Amino acid sequence: MGKFDRYLDKQLSCGRSWFSRDEGLRELGMSPEAFTAAATRLFKKRRLVSPKRGFFIILRPEDWNTGAPDPASWIDMFMRCQGIDYRISLLRAAAFHGSSHNAAMVFQVIAPRQLRNIEIGRHRIQFVYQAPNAFEAVNRQNLLGQIKSDSGFAKVSGVELTLLDVTRYLHKAAGIHNVTQIVKDLGVKASPRKLGIAAAHYENAAVMRLGFMLDRAGHTRQSRALESFVSQTKSMKPLNPSIMPLLPAFAADYPRDSKWKIIVNEPLEDEF
């Protein structure tokens, strides 16, 4: 067994399934050329994969079918190595909190920078951008949770941020009907106080949609925390913005919810 193999086994024995290039060079005392050659051999032996240049994930035999461990076990250090804050959210966070009707086929991460998505084995990591000011305001310990893995912990959006995120990024959360189900499942778990605090940093249209869906699901304590945001906008907003007609005249064909200023352009009766 070579020096590099022993290094990988030592990392695994310490509960670490990842390392950076700089760390590996320092620990192994190898030249960059020798390091690259050895890493290439280990890629072929299915002992290593790399989601991004300079960051390596150590594979165990049980990882071979999926091509990599669950991203929850390495995403924290991956983002730390890039110097970027993050939170796991949307469908993976909804499943973590107890709403998994639409199985998450993609691992979604919200970050304050535009990042390329990653495909590694069967895993797809999708990075969703949130404006830095809003991200910094809500990505705080009191609004986050933790996913525990063999390698440590990863940040995940709390119930309140998960509800706001799936409503804000409808198209990345499997559409309005899936989001409606998530709101129905998780709304009762949300703290009205935290929901109101976090909502101040989201677009009014998303907050109004969430309030409307919370009301329809019977989560009135939570919906009340969002009522004040309705007065901050003068125009009606479509429940499903992706199918809103281009000509405003057609909007009159849809029912309207005056309390939330929502044009109900997508029937949701079956979900409630």
Protein Blocks (a to p, Z undefined) as FASTA:
>chain_A
ZZklmmmmmmmmnopabdcfklmmmmnopafklmmmmmmmmmmnopaccfbghiacdddf
klmmnopacfklmmmmmmmmnopacddehjlmmmmnopakbacfbdcdddfbdcddddeh
jbccddddddfklmmmmmcfklcccdddfkbccddddfklmmmmmmmmmmlnnpjklmmm
mmmmmmmmpcfklmmmmmmmccfklmmmmmmmmmmnopamlmmmmmmmmmmpcbdcdfbl
mlgcfblklmmmpccdfklopacfbcfklmZZ
